Amino acid sequence: MTKRRVVLTGLGAITPLGHNAADSFAAAAEGKNGIAPITLFDTADGRVKLAAEVKDLRVEDYLDKREARKMDRYTQLALIAAGEAIRDSGLDTAQEDTSRIGVIVSSGIGGLGTIEREHLKGLERGFDRVSPYFIPMVIGNMAAGNIAIEYGLNGMCTCPVTACAGGTNAVGDGFRQVRDGYADMMVCGGAEASITRLGISGFSSMKALSESSDPQRASIPFDAERSGFVMGEGAGIVVLEELEHAIARGAHIYCEVAGYGANCDAHHITAPLADGSGAAACMRQALADAGMQPQNITYINAHGTSTPLNDKGETMAVKLAFGEYAGQVQISSTKSMTGHLLGAAGGVEAVLTALMIENSIILPTINYQAADPDCDLDIVPNAARRCDIAAAMSNSLGFGGHNASLILKKFEE
C-alpha cells in the first residue's frame, strides 16, 4: 500500500512560557524560565514550592465564560490551544468533509482539580451537592470531545492515556490515521492541569519532584545535581494533513511528519529500563518507519525530565539507538524551561520542534552547570544555536514503560 505524505499545517500552544505558540517559542529561544513559586494553591505545608504554571490566564478572554465553567482547567487549556492551531491552519470546516477530520488529544490525569474541589464540597455540604457536570469535567477524553464538538469534527476522536508519553502518542497516532488513508486531517496533541495540592503531593511522596527553592536549579536535565522534575501545565496542539490536501487549499506547511515509533519497556510501573534498551528500540522503530539512518537526524528533543533515572537511561538509549553518531546529534530538553507537562508534554514539544525546524534554531537546555559523566552527549547547554535542521526526533517516556518517538523533517516537495 502506498503511504500518503503527512505535513503539519497548524500550531497552537499555551504554556508556562506564553499564551500561544509563537510567544512560547520566542521565550524558549531566549532561554527564559517558566518555573516560579506555586500560586494555584497554598504550599505552606508542602515540601514542593515550585511549578511551571500558565501565568496570568483569563479564560474568558478565549472561551465563553458560561461554557468554560463546565470544563476542568485541562479542557480549557486544550480548547485554547486547539483554537489557535485550527485558525493557524486556515481550516474552513464548511469547505471540508468533516467525517475525514478527527481529533486525538491526550491527558495523563484529566480533571484532577475538579475532583479535589468537588470531593471537598461533598465532605462539607453532602455528596448530593456535587456538580452535575462533575463526570464530564473530570474524564480524560473530554479535551478531545470538546474540541470535536466545538469545530464539528466527525472523524475518529480519542484520547491516549499513556502518562508522559501521551502527547507524542496522540500526534503519532494521528499521523498514522492520515498516512494510512483513514483521515485527511487530524487535530492532535495533549493537555494537562495537575498543579494541584493532591497532584503535587502525590508525585512528591514518590520522590519524583524537585524540592529546590531556586527556580534556576529545579528543572536541570542532564545536570549532575538534578533531583527530580518540576510539574508544568498547559496544552500543545498540531494540525496534521495529507500533503495534496494541504497544497490544494494553499496551507502553510511547517514541516513533514516522517516517522513514529511506540513500544513498552514492560518492566516497572514507574522506573524505565536502566540500560535504556526499551527507549532505544522505540527510537530505532521510528527511524525505520521514516526510512532514515541515525545520521539523518540533526536534533533530538529529549524527554529529559531532570530525574536521576530518566536522564541517565535516556542518554544510554540514545547511544544504543544512534551508535557512533550519538556524540554528533544535538539534544536538548525544553522541560528545563517549561517543566514537565505530563500528558501535554509531547504535544507542546511537537509544536516547539516544528518551530525549531521552521526557524533553524535549536532550543537550549537552560541552567546547566554541573557535568554528569553519565549524561555526556551534546545537550546544547544554556543558549540556543542557529542550525539548519534536516530532521528532528522528539521522545516521550511514560510511567508504565510507555515509549514514543516522533520524527519531523524539513518539508521538500
C-alpha positions, 0 to 999 in steps of 0.5 A: 500500500502506498503511504500518503505524505503527512505535513503539519499545517497548524500550531497552537500552544499555551504554556508556562512560557506564553499564551500561544505558540509563537510567544512560547517559542520566542521565550524558549529561544531566549532561554527564559524560565517558566518555573516560579513559586506555586500560586494555584494553591497554598504550599505552606505545608508542602515540601514542593514550592515550585511549578511551571504554571500558565501565568496570568490566564483569563479564560474568558478572554478565549472561551465563553465564560458560561461554557468554560465553567463546565470544563476542568482547567485541562479542557480549557487549556486544550480548547485554547490551544486547539483554537489557535492551531485550527485558525493557524491552519486556515481550516474552513470546516464548511469547505471540508468533509468533516467525517475525514477530520478527527481529533486525538488529544491526550491527558495523563490525569484529566480533571484532577482539580475538579475532583479535589474541589468537588470531593471537598464540597461533598465532605462539607455540604453532602455528596448530593451537592456535587456538580452535575457536570462533575463526570464530564469535567473530570474524564480524560477524553473530554479535551478531545470531545470538546474540541470535536464538538466545538469545530464539528469534527466527525472523524475518529476522536480519542484520547491516549492515556499513556502518562508522559508519553501521551502527547507524542502518542496522540500526534503519532497516532494521528499521523498514522490515521492520515498516512494510512488513508483513514483521515485527511486531517487530524487535530492532535496533541495533549493537555494537562492541569495537575498543579494541584495540592493532591497532584503535587503531593502525590508525585512528591511522596514518590520522590519524583519532584524537585524540592529546590527553592531556586527556580534556576536549579529545579528543572536541570536535565542532564545536570549532575545535581538534578533531583527530580522534575518540576510539574508544568501545565498547559496544552500543545496542539498540531494540525496534521494533513495529507500533503495534496490536501494541504497544497490544494487549499494553499496551507502553510506547511511547517514541516513533514511528519516522517516517522513514529515509533511506540513500544513498552519497556514492560518492566516497572510501573514507574522506573524505565529500563536502566540500560535504556534498551526499551527507549532505544528500540522505540527510537530505532522503530521510528527511524525505520518507519521514516526510512532514515539512518541515525545520521539523518537526524540533526536534533533530538528533543529529549524527554529529559525530565531532570530525574536521576533515572530518566536522564541517565537511561535516556542518554544510554538509549540514545547511544544504543539507538544512534551508535557512533553518531550519538556524540554528533546529534544535538539534544536538548530538553525544553522541560528545563524551561517549561517543566514537565507537562505530563500528558501535554508534554509531547504535544507542546514539544511537537509544536516547539520542534516544528518551530525549531525546524521552521526557524533553524534554531535549536532550543537550549537546555537552560541552567546547566552547570554541573557535568554528569559523566553519565549524561555526556552527549551534546545537550546544547547547554544554556543558549540556543544555536542557529542550525539548519535542521534536516530532521528532528526526533522528539521522545516521550517516556511514560510511567508504565514503560510507555515509549514514543518517538516522533520524527519531523523533517524539513518539508521538500516537495 
